[in-house]
Amino acid sequence: QVQLVESGGGSAQAGDSLRLSCAASGRSLSTYAMGWFRRAPGKEREYVAVISWDGGSTYYANSVKGRFTISRDNAKNTVYLQMNSLKVEDTAVYSCASDPRVATLLGQGFDVIDYWGKGTLVTVSS
């Protein structure tokens, strides 16, 4: 019923920028917190960035702070991740997710998050 579809991934050189989009369908997620997560090769999934339902609060993993920016357009039911100054270690499958609670997205229990997208691959080379 609810579907999240990521786009914008691809290949980039270190130092480049990419902008990821996540479009939701099936219902409005304007009252839900949204987040971006990534899974690098051989690694566990990790939190990247989270934004509150109204965009008033944002949260970033230390590894991306100052380089990535999360934003949302509730009229379009879409969340974005602007990635600047990409590093090789940013290579991962990036997935968006949504849950009514910011705290759920920031926590370790990814399995309790309401909605997940399938992900888009970002490959950064030196």
C-alpha positions in Angstrom: 0.0 0.0 0.0 2.6 2.5 1.1 5.7 2.6 -1.2 8.9 4.5 -1.0 11.0 4.7 -4.1 14.5 6.1 -4.1 16.2 7.7 -7.1 19.3 9.7 -7.9 22.0 7.2 -7.1 24.8 6.4 -9.5 28.6 6.7 -9.9 30.6 9.7 -8.7 34.1 10.7 -8.1 35.4 11.7 -4.7 34.6 15.3 -4.1 31.5 15.2 -6.3 27.9 15.8 -5.3 24.7 13.8 -5.8 21.1 14.4 -4.8 19.0 11.5 -3.8 15.2 11.6 -3.8 12.6 9.4 -2.1 9.0 9.6 -3.3 6.2 8.2 -1.2 3.0 6.9 -2.6 -0.1 5.2 -1.1 -0.6 7.8 1.6 0.6 11.1 2.7 3.6 11.0 5.0 3.5 14.6 5.8 3.0 13.8 9.5 5.8 11.2 9.6 9.5 11.6 10.3 11.7 10.6 7.4 15.2 9.3 7.2 18.0 8.1 5.1 20.0 5.0 5.9 22.8 3.2 4.1 24.4 -0.2 3.9 28.0 -0.3 2.7 29.6 -3.5 1.3 30.2 -5.8 4.2 28.7 -3.5 6.7 25.5 -3.2 8.8 22.9 -0.7 7.9 23.5 2.6 9.5 21.6 5.8 10.1 22.6 8.8 7.9 20.1 11.6 8.4 16.6 12.1 9.8 14.1 14.9 9.5 11.1 15.6 11.6 7.6 15.7 10.1 7.6 19.5 9.7 11.3 19.8 8.7 12.0 21.7 11.9 14.5 19.3 13.3 17.3 17.4 11.5 19.8 14.9 12.7 23.0 13.6 11.1 25.4 10.9 11.6 28.8 12.2 12.5 30.3 10.7 9.4 28.2 12.9 7.1 27.7 16.0 9.2 28.6 19.1 7.3 28.6 17.3 4.0 25.0 16.0 3.6 21.7 17.8 4.0 18.3 16.2 4.4 15.2 18.1 3.3 11.6 17.4 2.5 8.7 18.7 0.4 5.5 17.5 2.0 3.5 18.8 -0.9 5.4 16.4 -3.1 5.5 13.6 -0.5 9.2 13.5 -1.1 12.4 13.6 1.0 15.8 14.5 -0.4 19.4 13.9 0.6 21.9 16.3 -0.9 25.4 14.7 -0.7 28.4 17.0 -1.2 32.1 16.3 -0.9 31.5 12.6 -1.5 34.1 10.2 -0.1 34.9 6.7 -1.2 33.6 5.5 2.1 30.1 6.9 1.2 29.7 4.0 -1.2 26.6 2.2 -0.2 23.0 1.4 -1.0 21.0 4.3 0.3 17.5 3.6 1.5 14.8 6.0 2.8 12.5 5.1 5.6 9.5 6.7 7.4 8.0 6.4 10.9 5.7 8.5 13.0 8.5 8.9 15.6 11.8 10.6 15.1 13.1 8.5 18.0 12.4 5.3 16.1 14.4 6.4 13.1 17.3 7.4 15.3 17.3 4.2 17.3 19.0 0.9 16.6 15.8 -1.1 16.0 15.5 -0.6 12.2 13.1 -3.6 12.1 10.3 -1.6 13.9 10.4 1.3 11.3 7.1 1.5 9.5 8.1 1.9 5.9 11.3 1.3 3.9 12.3 1.8 0.3 14.3 -0.7 -1.7 17.4 1.6 -2.0 19.5 3.2 -4.6 23.2 2.5 -5.1 25.8 5.2 -4.7 29.3 4.3 -5.8 32.1 6.8 -5.1 35.6 6.2 -6.6 38.8 8.0 -6.1 
